[in-house]
Amino acid sequence: MKKILLPPDFSENAYNAIDYAINLFKNVECTFYLLNTYTPVLYDTEYILYSPSQISLDEIYKINSESGLTRVEKRIRADYNNPKHTIKKIAAFNILTDEIKEQVADKNIDLVVMGTKGATGAAQILFGSNTVHVIKRSPCLLLAIPSQFKFKPVHSILFPTDFEIDYSILPFKFLDQLSDNYQSQLNILHVIFGTGMEQDQERGKKQLLEKIDHYAHKFYTVNNKSVPQAIYDFQNENETDLLLMINNHHSFFENLLFRPVINEIGFHVKTPFLIIPANEHKN
């Protein structure tokens, strides 16, 4: 049974990510863990609704968290009521990134699904700060869903890479499932700067080819473009249902998402974005 962690903040954007996850796995037996964290630090206007002598601030936040999760669970059951799906709720006094890491380890979570923050321009999607931190630290696969993006079958997957990764250690089981369920094609996009690939990149490409040989796949090469621009252009010119990247603290991924000039991740994400952690992130 697949185990999916869904951390709703009770916004419509978060529920949209839940909707995507439930539809993506509608034919798969799953346990969905609804996780909401709360960290009351300051006494605010919410606190004056209660008498401090009757209930503590921590208890107020816990009650609100649990009641919010119950509302989300009821909504899911009303909208889907899929007998293949089990729903469990977790309200935790913790920082979200730390709690996700603990829950992934404790429950052997397969995938975390979160929503992005929302649109900030005609073609731009921002990840909220929570999503940024989770992407950086997630010990398992993470799927980020753009605001208002509605589920559609995953037939085409875009995978930008520089071929400088040890592909043999990467967990591609999720891709196997997508390929089985949706007959997905993997489109590998490589941006070349200069004359061509180095010897280690050639080795990496060969290693990747061995890893994905059983998938429908196609290689694309783009010359002298920034990686974000190459991704954006590809998505404009080709049907793309999922963007896939590897997070291994390598400069390719780090510079793309976490350099200071895009600290808020003003990255052109038009489709669901799957991040696969490299081996060192599993610890």
Secondary structure by P-SEA (a helix, b strand, c coil): cbbbbbbccccaaaaaaaaaaaaaacccbbbbbbbbbbbbccccccccccccccccaaaaaaaaaaaaaaaaaaaaaaacccccbbbbbbbbcccaaaaaaaaaaaccccbbbbbccccccccbbbbcaaaaaaaaccccbbbbbccccccccccbbbbbbccccccccccaaaaaaaaaaccbbbbbbbbbccccccaaaaaaaaaaaaaaccccbbbbbbccccaaaaaaaaaaaccccbbbbbcccccccccccccccccccccccccbbbbbbcccccc
